[in-house]
Every structure is written in structure tokens, then in C-alpha cells.
Amino acid sequence: MSKDSTPRGARPLGPADWTPQHYRGNGLQPFDIIDAFELDFYEGNALKYLLRWRKKNGIEDLVKARTYIQQLIDREQAAQPSKEPSS
């Protein structure tokens, strides 16, 4: 083994080695977009499930995306100042 733990004669791992099949073909990983737009946990997970739903888990991934979007909505609504009823 070499210093970097790569077996002698083997090539080092690159992006194609850790890119799941359902993200291949477009040149981007969800984390590229998440980082570029500085998305938080809920936003990033919703995006991840929206990007992969057709190639991986279908409606199950859409439901997961909806769950994260609902968490975002709930959080943002809770952060809004409550409106006092007008007299």
C-alpha cells in the first residue's frame, strides 16, 4: 500500500466513484448546488429528493421532499411576528 492507502496499481477514487447512478449524466451532484446557493439542511434535503425522484424511489422521494419543505414552511411561519388583531 502507498502512503495514501490506495493499493499499489489502483487508481485513486474520483467523483465518478462516489456519484450514485441516479445523479450521473448531468455533471452536478446535489451538494454542488447546495454549496453554490448556501442552502440549509431542510432546503438541501428537499432539493436532493427532488433531483433524484425519477431515477431512484419515485413518489417516496417526492413525499420526503414534501416533508422537508413542510419543515421549512413551519419554521419560517414560526419565525414571523404574530399579527395583533386590528381594532
Disulfide bonds with the S-S distance in Angstrom:
none
